[in-house]
Every structure is written in structure tokens, then in C-alpha cells.
Amino acid sequence: MLFDHCAQCQRCCNVEAGYPPLEITLTATEQKKLGSVCIENECEHLGPSGCTMGKSKPFGCNLYPLSYNPNNKSFYFDTDCPLMDDYLLGLSNIKSDASAHLHKVKQDIARLEKTDPAFLQLNHQVDVEYFDLKRITAAHFRPKQNKKNSNI
């Protein structure tokens, strides 16, 4: 499983010494429930096996290692995430963990574009300021066709 590595790596849940704290962007609903989530050194919700928040995990955390720009409707990837290459390769297989993750966040983004567009703007702004982002191109999203079943 692609994201099994996350529980071991935990890079996204830690802030390196010398860097400013990372205030996790929360949707309006998440703010009411959680108040705030700020990572000064290590996220307070980080356990030995990863995030302890379960289904209450903020959307911004679920979106990671991606960032979504609502202005041009494009996705970006945090280049510091060690899963970047595997994630991008996985996007070419519709049955991969990466494709499943992308499908789920696209559904959530479609909902948030209607219910909380300000969150999407702020989340991407914070991501741009905090992460080293690389745009995911259309070529990454094209599933590879099985040559046997291709009508080309």
C-alpha cells in the first residue's frame, strides 16, 4: 500500500527546527469541531502508527501530499514528500492507491467549491508559502491502456 510508508516517514507531521509553525488550514466545519491544529515541532495528533484523528482528520491533511489551486483547478505535489515518484507513477493506473486518493479528494473538493471556497483559496495559499510545490501535468493523469484491449 502506497500510504503505509506515511506512518513510518511522518515528515508531513513534523516541522524542522528553524522553520515557522504550520497552521493547518481548516474548513469552517473543522474549525467549529477542532478550533485549530498547529504543528510547532510535531503534530500533537501524531501517534506511533500515524495520525490518531481517524475520520476527524482535517481535509488539508487528507489532501497531502497534494495541493489544489482553485484558481486554475490544478493539482500540485509537495516535492519534499518521499512518495512523490511512486504517487505520480500510480496515477497512470486507475486501480492504484494514488488514483483512489485523487478520486476521493476530487469529490471532497467539488463539495468544498460549493460550501467553503474560501477554505480552498486559503489552503492553497498556505501550501504555496510552506511547501515546495510542483504542478502535476495532464500526462500524469492518463491511465495506461492495456495493449491487448486497445483499439488503436
KAVEN-V881945 format. One record per residue. RES is the residue in three letters. PHI is phi in degrees with one decimal (none if undefined). PSI is psi in whole degrees, -180 to 180 (NA if undefined). OMEGA is omega as a letter, one per 30 degrees, with the letter a starting at -180 (* if undefined). Layout:
res-><RES;RES>
phi-><PHI;PHI>
psi-><PSI;PSI>
omega-><OMEGA;OMEGA>
This chain:
res-><MET;LEU;PHE;ASP;HIS;CYS;ALA;GLN;CYS;GLN;ARG;CYS;CYS;ASN;VAL;GLU;ALA;GLY;TYR;PRO;PRO;LEU;GLU;ILE;THR;LEU;THR;ALA;THR;GLU;GLN;LYS;LYS;LEU;GLY;SER;VAL;CYS;ILE;GLU;ASN;GLU;CYS;GLU;HIS;LEU;GLY;PRO;SER;GLY;CYS;THR;MET;GLY;LYS;SER;LYS;PRO;PHE;GLY;CYS;ASN;LEU;TYR;PRO;LEU;SER;TYR;ASN;PRO;ASN;ASN;LYS;SER;PHE;TYR;PHE;ASP;THR;ASP;CYS;PRO;LEU;MET;ASP;ASP;TYR;LEU;LEU;GLY;LEU;SER;ASN;ILE;LYS;SER;ASP;ALA;SER;ALA;HIS;LEU;HIS;LYS;VAL;LYS;GLN;ASP;ILE;ALA;ARG;LEU;GLU;LYS;THR;ASP;PRO;ALA;PHE;LEU;GLN;LEU;ASN;HIS;GLN;VAL;ASP;VAL;GLU;TYR;PHE;ASP;LEU;LYS;ARG;ILE;THR;ALA;ALA;HIS;PHE;ARG;PRO;LYS;GLN;ASN;LYS;LYS;ASN;SER;ASN;ILE>
phi-><none;-58.0;-84.9;-61.2;-63.5;-59.8;-63.2;-84.7;-70.9;58.2;-59.1;-70.2;-102.0;-130.6;-113.6;-67.0;-55.0;93.3;-96.9;-69.2;-58.3;-106.1;-84.5;-69.3;-71.8;-117.6;-68.5;-57.5;-65.4;-65.6;-61.5;-62.7;-81.5;-104.9;79.8;-157.5;-135.2;-127.9;-102.5;-89.4;-125.8;-132.8;-59.1;-66.5;-97.4;-90.5;-111.8;-60.4;-106.5;113.5;-66.5;-97.0;-82.0;57.4;-72.6;-87.9;-60.1;-59.1;-59.1;-57.8;-74.6;-64.2;-67.5;-56.9;-89.4;-94.4;-133.8;-116.6;-98.2;-70.4;-70.9;-114.3;53.8;-121.7;-106.9;-128.6;-128.3;-72.5;-67.7;-80.1;-74.2;-67.8;-87.0;-51.2;-62.4;-65.3;-63.2;-62.7;-63.3;-64.2;-64.2;-81.3;-117.5;-61.8;-99.1;-80.1;-60.6;-63.3;-65.4;-64.5;-61.5;-62.3;-60.3;-64.5;-69.7;-62.8;-62.7;-65.1;-64.6;-59.0;-68.0;-67.9;-61.4;-90.0;-98.5;-153.4;-63.2;-63.5;-59.6;-60.3;-62.8;-65.7;-60.6;-67.5;-59.6;-63.7;-60.4;-62.2;-72.7;-102.1;-110.4;-93.2;-97.0;-124.6;-69.6;-87.3;-88.7;-58.4;-61.2;-69.9;-90.6;-82.2;-64.8;-74.3;-89.3;-74.7;-59.9;-63.0;-93.3;-77.1;-100.5;-80.2>
psi-><132;-46;0;-31;-28;-41;-28;-42;-59;18;-40;-15;10;147;124;149;138;-13;150;157;151;110;115;128;131;145;167;-42;-43;-37;-42;-38;-43;-20;-77;160;117;131;108;-47;-61;138;133;-15;11;124;-180;-26;15;-155;136;2;-15;-130;-10;2;132;149;-39;-35;-41;-34;-35;138;14;160;143;127;108;-17;-43;9;43;159;148;162;137;113;-15;-12;125;-10;-1;-53;-46;-38;-50;-40;-39;-27;-20;-6;113;-19;7;164;-38;-45;-39;-42;-48;-42;-45;-45;-31;-40;-45;-39;-41;-40;-45;-29;-28;-38;-27;61;-28;-36;-47;-41;-50;-41;-45;-39;-45;-43;-43;-40;-30;-34;160;98;143;132;137;125;166;-31;-30;-24;-7;114;141;136;146;123;-31;-41;1;138;24;NA>
omega-><a;a;l;l;a;a;l;a;l;a;a;a;a;l;a;l;l;l;l;l;l;l;a;l;a;l;l;l;l;l;l;a;a;a;l;l;a;l;l;l;l;a;a;a;a;l;a;a;a;a;l;a;l;a;l;a;a;a;l;l;l;a;a;g;l;l;a;l;a;a;l;l;a;l;l;a;l;a;l;l;a;l;a;a;a;l;a;l;a;a;l;l;a;a;a;l;a;l;l;l;a;l;a;a;l;l;a;l;l;l;a;l;l;a;a;a;l;l;a;l;a;a;l;l;l;l;l;a;a;a;l;a;l;a;l;a;l;a;l;a;a;l;l;l;l;a;l;a;a;l;a;*>
